[in-house]
Amino acid sequence: MDQYIGKMLDNRYEILERIGVGGMAVVYKARCHRLNRLVAIKILKPELASDADFRRRFQAESQAVAMLSHVNIVGVYDVCQSDGLNYIVMELIDGMTLKQYMQKRGTPLKWQEALHFISQILRALDHAHSRGIIHRDIKPHNILVLRDGSIKVADFGIARLTSSQNTMTQEALGSVHYISPEQAKGSHIDGRSDLYSVGVMLYEMLTGRLPFEGETPVLVAIQHINSIPIQPRELNPDIPVGLEAIIMKAMAPNPNQRYLSAQDMLDAVTEFQKNPSFVPSDTIRVGDVEEPTRVIPVSGVREMDQESEDDTGEVYDDYDEDYEDGEKTESIKLFGRFKVPPIAVAVGAILIFVVGIIIFLFNFIRGAIFAPATEYTVPNLLGYTLEELKKDPSILGDFKIEIGETVFDEKYEKDQICEQTPEADSKVKDGETTITVTISGGTEELKMIDVTGWDSERALKRLEEDMKLKVTQEYQYSSTIEKGYIISFSPEEDTELEEGDEVTIVISKGKEEEKVTVGNYVGLSLEQVKAQLELQGLQANVKEYHSDTYAAGKVMWQSIDKGAQVDPGTTIDLQVSLGPEATKPPVTNPPVVTTDAPVKKTIQVDLSDYTGTVTLKVTLGSTTIFDGAWNVDEQGNFSREVTQNPGTTKRVTIYIDGDRVESYDLEF
C-alpha cells in the first residue's frame, strides 16, 4: 500500500488515493478538512527527495506556478513543506487529458474543435509568459479537458523563471515529439518555444499524425532541428489554407519567423475563426525555409570545368613535369595552370565521399519519414497484471504502457488491468503506440479505520459522510488526550462493515476539573453571596420577590442544595427578597357599597421559570386555595378565581416546593 494513503499533512490535508505519477512527483487526491473540499497534492518522489537538483527543480516549480492565476491554468492553492515533504496543493480536475480525448474521438479533429482548444491554451500561455514563466513542456498529455469543453494547462513541472534562464542552457527537457529546435539544441529559449509546441499539437490534431517521428528520441530531435514537415494540407486537404499558414508560422525552425507572442498567435487564430477565408500575409511556406542542397567545395581546389583552355587555346594534359632546384617533381594540373599536390586530391576525394554519404542518409531518412504511416492493432491488455506484461514482452509488441489511476472494480481482481486507452483491437498509427491503463484495486471493502487521535469533526465526516456509518458519540475525561479528540473507538480496526452499521467513538472531555462544594447562601445578603460564588468559580442567576419574612436584599432560596459537588462555572438560581409589599394608606372617605353581591378576583402564579412537576401551595388568608402537584409542562401557569364580600382584603401567599416565593394583599 502507498505510504502516504491515509496520511494527514499539516493536520489539514488527508491523502485519499494516488491518481497520477510524473517525472519528479506523485499526484494524490486529498481532502482539505479546513475548507471541506477535494484537492490534488503533488509530492516529490521519495527516491528523489535526497537529490539537491531535484529539490531545486521542485522548488522552482512551486515558485513558478504559485504566481499564476488564470481560468485556463490548473490553480495552485498552497505550497507547503511538512515532515520533510515538499508538496503543492492544487485544484482537482474532473476530466481527461487532451491526448486521451484525441485517442477516444479519433483524429483528425475538425478545425473548429481544434481551434476551440488552441485558443484557450494560447490565453493560458499569454498569462504565464506575461509573468516571465515558460512552460517548456506543452503537449496534449499536459492539457486537461473538462466536461464542459473548457481546458486547463497543467504540469508546469519543468517551467522556469526566465530570470534563471542561464542556469540550464544545456538541458533539453520536455517531450521530444513536441520540442522546439532551439530547445533540442540546448540553446536559449523564450515564449516562442511554447508556440512551436502549440503548432505541433495543432498539426497533430488536424492531420492525425505527428510532424516528425523516428525510432529513437535522438532521431526525432534531429528532425526538429534540420527538417521541414510535410505541408498539413497534403495530409488533410480539408484544412483551410489560412489555418495551414498559421501552423507553419508557429512551427518555423527560426524563432524570429514565428509569432512574437502568444497574444499575436491568438489574434491570428481569432481572425481566422471569424473569417475562414482569411490568409495571413506574413506566414511561412516550405519554400521560405527550405534551402537547396549546397555543394561543399574542397579546400584549396578551384572550381572549374573539367577541361579548361588557356589564352592560347591549347588543352593541357593532366600530368606535367616540373623541375625545382634541379630535381624533377610530379604534380597534377587541375583545370588549368593551378597545380595541386596528390595528397590534396586524395583528401578532397574523401571529403566528397563523406558528403555523398550524408546526402544519401538524409534522403533515406526523409523518405522513411514521409512514407505512409504504418497502422498497428492495439492488443487486449484487460485482465493482465503489469508483472505478467513485464515477463512476456510479446503481449505488448511495439506498444508501451502508461500507468493511469487505480480504481475499485468488481470484475477484475486486484492489480489487474481493468481499462485501457485506446481500446483493444482498435487501429492506431505510428507515434501513437502508447496505451494508458487503469489498474484494479480489487473489490471495495468497507473496514473500520483507526481514528485514534483524530479531531472529532474529521472523524465524524470520514465515518458518517464518506463511509456511510452510524456513529454513536461518547465522552470521557482524559489526562493525555486533548479535548475534542478521539480516545478510542469500536469495533476494532479492520473489522469488516456494511453501510449503516453502528460504530462508537469516545471523545475526550479533556482533563477532569476539581468539583466545587456549594455553600448555604440563604439568609445572606446578595452582595456576600456573589462575592463567595466568584471565589468558588460559580455563577448566579438572580430573581427578586416581595417577602414578609426576609429583609430586602437577603437570599431566600437557592436552586442547588448546600454541600452538593458541582463543576466550576455552574450557575445557581437565587431568589432575593424585595422586602414586604408596600401597604396602601387608609381611606378617609370609604366608598359607599351599593350592593352586597360577592366580588370575583383571579389569583395567578407565574411558573415560566419552572419545568416538569412542582409542589404548589396557594392560600388566601387562612383558606388554602390549592395544595398539591402541578405539572408545568402540561398545565402551564396556575390560575384560580376566588370570591369575597365587597370591601374585604385578604393576604395571598404562594409556596413552590415548600419555599414561600410570594406574598401580597388582594382587595375585593
C-alpha positions in Angstrom: 0.0 0.0 0.0 1.2 3.5 -0.8 2.9 5.0 2.3 1.0 8.3 2.0 -2.5 6.9 1.7 -4.4 7.9 4.9 -1.7 10.3 6.0 -2.6 13.8 7.3 -0.4 16.6 6.1 -0.1 19.7 8.4 -3.2 18.4 10.2 -5.3 19.6 7.3 -4.8 17.5 4.1 -5.9 13.9 4.3 -4.4 11.8 1.5 -7.1 9.6 -0.1 -5.7 7.9 -3.2 -3.0 8.1 -5.8 -4.2 9.5 -9.2 -1.0 10.0 -11.2 2.8 9.7 -11.5 5.0 12.3 -13.2 8.7 12.5 -13.8 9.6 14.1 -10.5 6.4 13.7 -8.3 3.4 11.6 -7.4 0.0 13.2 -7.5 -2.7 12.3 -4.9 -6.3 13.0 -4.4 -6.8 14.5 -0.9 -9.4 16.2 1.2 -8.8 19.6 2.8 -10.6 19.4 6.2 -10.3 23.1 6.9 -12.3 24.2 3.7 -14.1 20.8 3.2 -13.1 20.3 -0.4 -11.2 17.8 -2.5 -7.8 18.8 -3.9 -4.8 17.3 -5.8 -1.5 17.2 -4.0 1.8 16.7 -5.8 4.6 15.2 -3.6 8.2 14.9 -4.7 9.1 11.2 -5.2 10.9 9.8 -2.1 13.8 8.4 -4.1 14.5 11.9 -5.4 13.9 13.9 -2.2 17.5 13.5 -1.2 18.8 14.8 -4.5 19.5 18.6 -4.3 19.0 19.1 -8.0 15.5 17.6 -8.0 14.6 19.5 -4.9 15.7 22.7 -6.6 13.6 21.9 -9.7 10.6 21.1 -7.5 11.0 24.4 -5.6 11.3 26.2 -8.9 8.1 24.7 -10.0 6.4 25.8 -6.7 7.7 29.3 -7.2 6.6 29.5 -10.8 3.1 28.1 -10.6 2.2 30.0 -7.4 2.5 33.2 -9.5 -0.2 32.1 -11.9 -3.9 32.6 -11.6 -6.0 32.0 -14.8 -9.2 30.2 -15.7 -7.2 28.0 -18.2 -4.4 27.1 -15.8 -4.7 24.5 -13.1 -5.0 26.5 -9.9 -2.5 26.3 -7.0 -3.9 26.6 -3.5 -0.9 26.1 -1.3 2.9 25.4 -1.4 4.0 23.5 1.7 6.8 21.7 3.4 5.8 19.3 6.2 7.7 16.5 7.9 10.5 16.7 5.3 8.0 16.5 2.4 7.8 19.2 -0.3 4.3 19.3 -1.8 1.9 21.5 -3.8 -1.8 21.7 -3.2 -3.7 22.2 -6.5 -7.1 22.3 -8.0 -8.6 18.8 -8.6 -9.8 18.5 -12.2 -12.6 16.2 -13.3 -11.8 15.3 -16.9 -9.2 13.7 -19.2 -6.0 14.7 -21.0 -6.2 16.2 -24.5 -4.2 13.1 -25.6 -6.9 10.8 -24.2 -9.6 12.9 -25.8 -7.9 12.7 -29.2 -7.5 8.9 -28.9 -11.2 8.5 -27.9 -12.5 10.9 -30.6 -10.1 9.8 -33.2 -8.1 12.3 -35.3 -8.1 14.4 -37.4 -10.4 16.7 -35.5 -12.5 19.3 -37.2 -10.6 22.6 -37.3 -13.4 24.4 -35.4 -12.9 22.0 -32.4 -9.1 22.1 -32.6 -9.1 25.9 -32.5 -11.5 25.8 -29.6 -8.8 24.1 -27.6 -5.8 26.0 -29.0 -7.4 29.4 -28.2 -7.7 28.6 -24.6 -4.1 27.2 -24.5 -2.8 30.4 -26.0 -4.7 32.5 -23.4 -3.1 30.4 -20.6 0.4 30.8 -22.2 -0.1 34.5 -22.7 -0.8 34.8 -18.9 2.2 32.7 -18.0 4.6 34.5 -20.4 3.5 37.9 -19.1 4.8 36.8 -15.7 8.1 35.6 -17.1 7.2 31.9 -17.0 7.8 29.5 -19.9 6.1 26.1 -19.7 8.7 24.2 -21.7 6.6 21.0 -21.9 3.5 21.9 -23.9 2.0 18.6 -25.2 -1.5 17.0 -25.2 -0.6 15.0 -22.2 -0.4 18.2 -20.1 -3.7 19.7 -21.3 -6.8 18.7 -19.3 -10.2 18.7 -21.0 -13.1 19.3 -18.6 -16.6 18.0 -19.1 -17.9 21.4 -20.2 -15.3 21.5 -23.0 -13.0 24.1 -21.3 -9.3 23.2 -20.9 -6.7 23.8 -18.2 -2.9 23.7 -18.8 -1.3 21.5 -16.2 2.1 20.4 -15.1 4.4 23.4 -15.1 6.8 20.7 -13.8 9.8 22.0 -15.8 8.7 25.6 -16.1 11.4 28.0 -15.2 11.5 31.7 -14.4 13.2 33.5 -17.3 15.4 35.3 -14.9 17.2 32.0 -14.2 17.5 31.1 -17.9 21.3 30.9 -18.0 21.4 28.2 -15.3 20.1 25.4 -17.5 21.0 26.3 -21.1 22.3 22.8 -21.9 19.2 21.0 -20.9 16.6 20.0 -23.5 13.7 18.9 -21.4 10.1 18.0 -22.4 8.6 15.5 -24.8 10.7 15.1 -27.9 7.8 15.0 -30.4 6.7 18.5 -29.4 10.1 20.0 -28.6 11.3 23.2 -30.3 14.5 23.2 -32.4 16.3 25.6 -30.0 15.2 23.5 -27.0 16.5 20.3 -28.7 19.9 22.0 -29.2 20.1 23.3 -25.7 20.0 26.9 -26.9 18.4 30.0 -25.4 14.6 29.7 -25.3 11.7 32.1 -24.7 7.9 32.1 -25.0 8.2 31.3 -28.8 9.4 27.8 -27.9 6.0 27.1 -26.3 4.3 28.5 -29.5 6.3 26.0 -31.6 4.9 23.2 -29.4 1.4 24.6 -29.8 1.9 24.5 -33.6 2.9 20.8 -33.4 -0.2 20.0 -31.3 -2.4 21.8 -33.9 -0.6 19.9 -36.7 -1.3 16.6 -34.9 -5.0 17.4 -34.2 -5.7 18.4 -37.8 -3.6 15.8 -39.7 -3.9 12.8 -37.4 -0.1 12.3 -37.2 2.9 14.0 -35.7 5.1 16.1 -37.9 8.3 14.2 -37.1 8.7 10.5 -36.0 11.6 8.2 -35.6 12.8 5.1 -33.9 14.7 6.9 -31.2 14.2 10.3 -29.4 17.5 11.5 -30.9 16.3 10.9 -34.5 13.1 12.8 -33.8 15.0 15.7 -32.2 17.4 15.9 -35.2 14.4 16.2 -37.5 13.1 19.1 -35.5 16.4 20.8 -36.0 17.1 20.0 -39.6 13.9 19.0 -41.4 10.7 20.6 -42.6 7.4 18.7 -42.1 5.0 17.7 -44.9 2.5 20.5 -45.5 -0.6 19.8 -43.4 -2.9 20.1 -46.5 -1.0 17.3 -48.2 -2.2 15.0 -45.4 -5.6 16.5 -44.9 -7.0 18.6 -47.8 -9.9 19.8 -45.7 -7.6 22.1 -43.7 -8.2 25.7 -44.9 -5.2 27.4 -46.5 -5.1 30.2 -43.9 -5.0 27.7 -41.0 -2.2 25.8 -42.7 -0.3 29.1 -42.9 -0.8 29.7 -39.1 0.5 26.2 -38.3 3.6 26.6 -40.4 4.4 30.1 -39.0 4.1 28.7 -35.4 6.5 25.8 -36.4 9.1 27.9 -38.2 12.6 26.5 -37.3 13.8 30.0 -36.8 12.2 31.6 -33.7 12.4 35.0 -35.4 10.0 33.8 -38.1 7.4 32.6 -35.6 4.7 34.7 -33.9 6.2 37.2 -31.5 3.9 36.2 -28.6 1.0 34.0 -27.6 -1.3 37.0 -28.0 -0.1 37.6 -31.6 -0.9 33.9 -32.5 -4.2 34.2 -30.7 -5.1 37.3 -32.7 -4.4 35.3 -35.9 -6.4 32.4 -34.8 -9.3 34.7 -33.7 -9.3 36.4 -37.1 -9.4 33.1 -38.9 -12.3 31.9 -36.7 -14.2 35.0 -37.7 -13.3 34.6 -41.4 -12.1 31.1 -42.5 -11.1 32.5 -45.9 -8.5 34.7 -44.0 -4.9 34.0 -45.1 -2.2 35.9 -43.0 0.1 37.8 -45.2 3.2 37.2 -43.1 3.1 33.4 -42.9 5.8 30.9 -43.7 5.7 28.4 -46.5 8.0 25.4 -47.1 9.8 27.3 -49.9 10.6 30.1 -47.5 12.6 27.9 -45.1 13.9 25.1 -47.3 17.3 25.6 -48.9 18.6 23.8 -52.0 21.4 21.2 -51.4 24.7 23.0 -51.4 27.9 21.6 -52.9 30.7 21.9 -50.3 33.9 22.9 -52.1 37.2 21.1 -51.3 39.6 23.4 -49.5 42.4 24.6 -51.8 40.7 23.4 -55.1 39.4 25.9 -57.6 36.0 25.0 -59.1 36.2 25.0 -62.9 35.1 23.0 -65.9 36.6 19.5 -66.4 38.6 20.8 -69.2 39.8 24.4 -69.5 41.6 26.3 -72.2 44.3 28.8 -71.6 44.7 32.0 -73.5 46.4 30.3 -76.5 43.6 27.8 -76.8 45.8 24.7 -76.1 44.4 22.0 -73.9 46.8 20.9 -71.1 47.4 17.3 -70.3 46.5 16.0 -66.8 50.2 15.4 -65.9 53.2 17.5 -66.5 56.8 17.5 -65.4 58.4 20.3 -63.4 61.9 20.9 -62.0 62.7 22.5 -58.7 66.3 23.1 -57.7 67.4 20.7 -60.4 65.2 17.9 -59.1 62.3 16.5 -61.1 58.9 16.8 -59.3 55.5 15.5 -60.2 52.3 17.4 -59.7 48.7 17.3 -61.0 47.4 20.2 -63.1 43.7 20.7 -62.3 41.5 22.5 -64.8 44.2 25.0 -65.9 47.5 26.1 -64.7 46.8 25.8 -61.0 48.7 22.7 -59.7 47.8 20.7 -56.5 49.8 18.0 -54.8 48.4 14.5 -55.0 47.8 14.4 -51.2 45.3 17.3 -51.5 43.5 15.5 -54.3 43.1 12.4 -52.0 41.8 14.5 -49.1 39.3 16.1 -51.5 38.1 12.7 -52.7 37.5 11.6 -49.2 35.5 14.7 -48.3 33.4 14.3 -51.4 32.7 10.7 -50.5 31.7 11.7 -46.9 29.3 14.4 -48.3 27.8 11.9 -50.6 27.1 9.5 -47.7 25.5 12.3 -45.7 23.2 13.2 -48.6 22.3 9.6 -49.0 21.4 9.1 -45.3 19.4 12.4 -45.3 17.4 11.4 -48.3 16.9 7.8 -46.9 15.6 9.2 -43.5 13.5 11.8 -45.2 11.9 9.2 -47.4 11.2 7.0 -44.4 9.5 9.8 -42.5 7.3 10.9 -45.4 6.3 7.3 -46.2 2.7 6.4 -45.3 2.3 5.7 -41.6 2.1 2.1 -40.5 -1.1 1.0 -38.7 -0.9 -1.1 -35.6 -3.7 -3.2 -33.9 -4.0 -2.4 -30.2 -3.6 -5.6 -28.1 -6.1 -6.5 -25.4 -4.5 -6.0 -22.0 -7.6 -6.4 -19.9 -7.0 -8.9 -17.1 -3.2 -8.9 -17.3 -1.1 -7.6 -14.5 1.9 -5.3 -15.0 4.2 -8.1 -13.8 2.7 -10.5 -16.5 3.3 -8.0 -19.2 6.9 -7.5 -18.0 7.6 -11.2 -18.1 6.1 -11.6 -21.6 7.0 -8.6 -23.8 5.3 -10.2 -26.8 1.9 -9.3 -25.4 2.7 -5.6 -25.8 4.7 -5.9 -29.0 5.5 -2.4 -30.3 3.4 -0.7 -27.7 4.4 1.0 -24.5 2.5 1.2 -21.2 1.5 4.4 -19.4 0.0 3.7 -15.9 -3.1 5.7 -15.1 -5.1 5.7 -11.9 -6.1 2.8 -9.6 -9.8 2.2 -9.0 -12.0 -0.3 -7.3 -13.5 -2.8 -9.7 -15.8 -5.8 -9.1 -15.0 -7.5 -12.4 -11.2 -7.6 -12.2 -9.0 -8.8 -9.4 -6.6 -6.5 -7.6 -3.6 -5.4 -9.7 -5.2 -6.5 -13.0 -5.7 -4.0 -15.8 -9.4 -3.1 -15.9 -9.4 -0.3 -18.5 -7.2 0.7 -21.4 -7.0 3.6 -23.9 -7.0 3.2 -26.8 -9.4 0.2 -26.7 -8.4 -3.3 -27.6 -8.3 -4.2 -31.4 -8.6 -0.6 -32.5 -6.2 0.7 -35.1 -3.5 3.3 -34.4 -0.7 4.9 -36.5 3.0 5.4 -35.9 3.7 7.6 -32.9 0.5 6.5 -31.1 1.8 3.3 -29.7 1.3 4.2 -26.0 -1.5 2.5 -24.1 -2.8 4.2 -20.9 -4.1 1.5 -18.5 -6.2 1.7 -15.3 -5.3 -0.8 -12.6 -7.9 -2.5 -10.5 -7.7 -2.1 -6.7 -10.0 -5.1 -6.2 -13.5 -5.0 -4.8 -14.0 -2.1 -2.4 -14.2 -3.4 1.2 -15.6 -1.3 4.0 -13.5 -1.8 7.1 -13.2 0.1 10.4 -10.3 2.5 10.3 -8.1 3.7 13.2 -9.4 7.2 14.2 -7.4 7.4 17.5 -6.1 10.9 17.9 -8.3 12.4 15.1 -10.3 15.5 16.0 -14.0 14.6 16.3 -15.2 16.7 13.4 -12.8 15.0 11.0 -13.6 11.5 12.3 -17.4 12.1 12.1 -17.1 13.4 8.5 -15.0 10.4 7.4 -17.2 7.8 9.2 -20.6 9.3 8.5 -20.3 11.0 5.2 -17.6 9.0 3.4 -18.1 5.5 4.9 -21.9 5.9 5.5 -21.7 4.5 9.0 -23.9 5.4 12.0 -21.8 6.9 14.7 -22.5 6.9 18.5 -20.6 9.5 20.4 -19.5 9.0 24.0 -17.4 11.4 26.2 -14.8 10.8 28.8 -12.3 12.8 30.7 -8.6 12.2 29.7 -5.4 13.4 31.2 -3.5 12.7 28.0 -5.9 13.3 25.0 -6.8 16.9 24.2 -10.4 17.9 24.5 -12.4 17.2 21.3 -10.1 14.4 20.0 -10.8 10.6 19.8 -9.7 8.5 22.8 -10.8 5.1 21.4 -13.3 3.5 19.0 -15.2 0.3 18.4 -15.3 -2.1 16.7 -11.5 -2.6 16.3 -9.5 -1.6 13.3 -10.1 -3.6 10.0 -13.4 -5.1 11.2 -15.5 -5.7 8.1 -18.5 -3.4 8.0 -21.5 -2.6 5.8 -23.1 0.8 5.2 -25.4 1.8 8.0 -23.5 -0.3 10.6 -23.1 1.4 14.1 -19.7 2.3 15.4 -18.8 4.1 18.6 -16.2 6.8 19.2 -15.1 8.0 22.6 -14.3 11.7 22.6 -12.1 13.4 25.2 -13.5 16.0 27.5 -10.0 17.0 28.5 -8.6 16.9 32.0 -11.3 16.5 34.7 -11.5 19.6 36.8 -11.9 19.5 40.6 -15.5 19.8 41.9 -16.8 22.8 43.9 -18.8 22.4 47.1 -22.0 24.5 47.2 -22.4 26.6 50.4 -25.5 27.7 52.3 -26.4 31.1 50.9 -30.0 31.5 52.3 -30.2 34.4 54.8 -27.0 36.1 53.5 -27.0 39.4 51.6 -26.9 39.2 47.8 -23.5 41.0 47.8 -22.0 38.5 50.2 -23.3 35.5 48.1 -22.0 37.0 44.8 -18.5 37.5 46.3 -18.5 33.9 47.6 -19.6 32.5 44.3 -17.0 34.4 42.4 -14.3 33.0 44.6 -15.6 29.5 44.0 -15.9 29.9 40.2 -19.7 29.7 40.2 -22.3 31.9 38.5 -25.6 33.4 39.9 -29.0 33.8 38.3 -30.9 36.2 40.5 -34.7 36.8 40.7 -36.4 39.1 43.2 -39.7 38.7 45.1 -41.5 40.5 47.9 -41.3 38.8 51.3 -42.7 39.5 54.7 -40.1 37.1 56.2 -36.8 38.1 54.7 -35.4 41.6 54.7 -34.7 43.3 51.4 -31.5 42.1 49.7 -31.4 38.8 51.6 -31.3 35.5 49.7 -34.5 33.5 50.4 -33.8 30.4 48.3 -31.1 28.6 46.2 -31.6 26.1 43.4 -28.7 23.7 44.4 -28.6 22.4 48.0 -25.8 23.1 50.4 -23.0 20.5 50.2 -23.6 19.5 46.6 -20.5 18.9 44.4 -20.6 20.8 41.0 -18.3 21.7 38.2 -16.6 25.1 38.1 -18.7 27.6 36.1 -22.1 26.0 37.2 -24.9 28.6 37.5 -27.0 28.6 40.8 -30.5 30.2 40.7 -31.1 32.6 43.7 -34.3 34.2 44.9 -33.7 37.5 46.7 -36.2 39.4 48.9 -37.6 42.8 47.9 -39.0 43.2 51.4 -42.7 43.5 52.3 -45.0 44.8 49.7 -46.0 48.4 50.3 -49.4 48.9 52.1 -52.0 51.4 50.9 -52.8 54.4 53.1 -56.2 54.3 54.9 -59.2 55.6 53.1 -60.7 58.7 54.8 -64.0 58.5 52.9 -64.8 54.9 52.4 -66.8 54.2 49.2 -70.5 53.5 49.7 -71.3 49.9 49.0 -74.4 49.9 46.9 -74.6 46.1 46.7 -73.9 43.1 48.8 -73.1 40.9 45.8 -69.8 39.0 46.2 -66.7 40.2 44.2 -64.6 37.8 42.0 -60.8 38.1 41.7 -58.3 35.8 39.9 -55.1 34.5 41.6 -52.3 33.8 39.1 -48.9 32.2 39.7 -46.2 32.7 37.0 -44.4 29.3 36.6 -42.4 30.2 33.4 -39.1 29.6 35.2 -40.0 26.0 36.1 -40.3 22.8 34.2 -41.8 19.4 35.0 -43.8 18.9 38.2 -43.6 21.2 41.2 -45.3 21.2 44.6 -47.6 24.2 44.7 -49.5 25.7 47.6 -51.7 28.8 47.4 -53.5 30.3 50.4 -56.0 33.2 50.6 -55.9 34.4 54.2 -56.4 31.3 56.3 -58.0 29.4 53.4 -56.0 27.0 51.2 -56.8 27.5 47.6 -54.5 24.8 46.1 -52.1 22.4 47.7 -50.5 19.6 45.5 -48.5 18.6 42.5 -48.7 20.9 39.4 -47.2 19.8 36.0 -45.9 23.0 34.5 -45.2 21.3 31.1 -48.8 20.2 30.7 -50.8 22.7 32.7 -48.8 25.9 32.3 -49.2 28.8 34.8 -51.6 28.4 37.8 -54.8 30.4 37.7 -57.9 30.3 40.1 -60.9 32.5 40.6 -61.8 33.4 44.3 -64.9 35.3 45.7 -65.1 37.6 48.7 -67.5 40.2 50.0 -67.0 43.7 48.8 -64.5 45.8 50.8 -62.6 42.7 52.0 -58.8 42.5 51.9 -57.1 39.0 52.0 -53.4 38.0 52.0 -52.3 35.7 49.2 -49.3 33.5 49.9 -47.6 31.2 47.3 -45.3 28.3 48.1 -43.3 26.4 45.5 -41.6 23.1 46.5 -42.0 24.1 50.2 -40.5 27.6 49.8 -42.6 30.7 50.1 -41.9 32.7 46.9 -44.5 35.5 47.0 -47.0 37.2 49.4 -49.3 40.1 48.7 -52.7 41.6 49.7 -55.8 41.1 47.4 -58.6 43.6 47.7 -62.2 42.8 46.8 
